[in-house]
Amino acid sequence: MNKVDLLKALRNSSRGNFFATEIPKATKEDEKKIEELLAELASEGKIKLRECIQREYSVYLHGIIKYASE
């Protein structure tokens, strides 16, 4: 998974500006990669993460997608 795929998944799971999704993970490396990508998207100002819950086989994400006109 890369940053673009993650952002597409968040946009597909959004309702208005809010999103809630569960992303499956296979290993601890997947978990760390997802966290790094989320941090990048948050620092770029594309999302605001409200909740990130690590579950046994997935990562639950809840937050806001920021829309900006460029």
C-alpha positions, 0 to 999 in steps of 0.5 A, a space after each residue: 500500500 502506498 500513500 495514494 492508495 490509502 488516500 483513495 481508500 479513505 475517500 471511498 469510505 467517506 461520508 461528506 468530509 468524515 471517513 471511517 474505515 478498517 484496513 486489513 494488515 498482515 504483519 507488524 510491518 504493515 501496521 507501521 507502514 500504515 501509521 507512517 502513511 497516515 502521518 505523511 497525509 496529516 502533515 500534508 494537511 490532507 486528513 485529520 485523524 481522530 482515531 486510529 485503533 490497532 486491532 488484531 488483523 486490521 487498523 480502524 481509522 476515523 477522521 476528516 478529509 480536508 478538501 482544499 482548492 489549489 
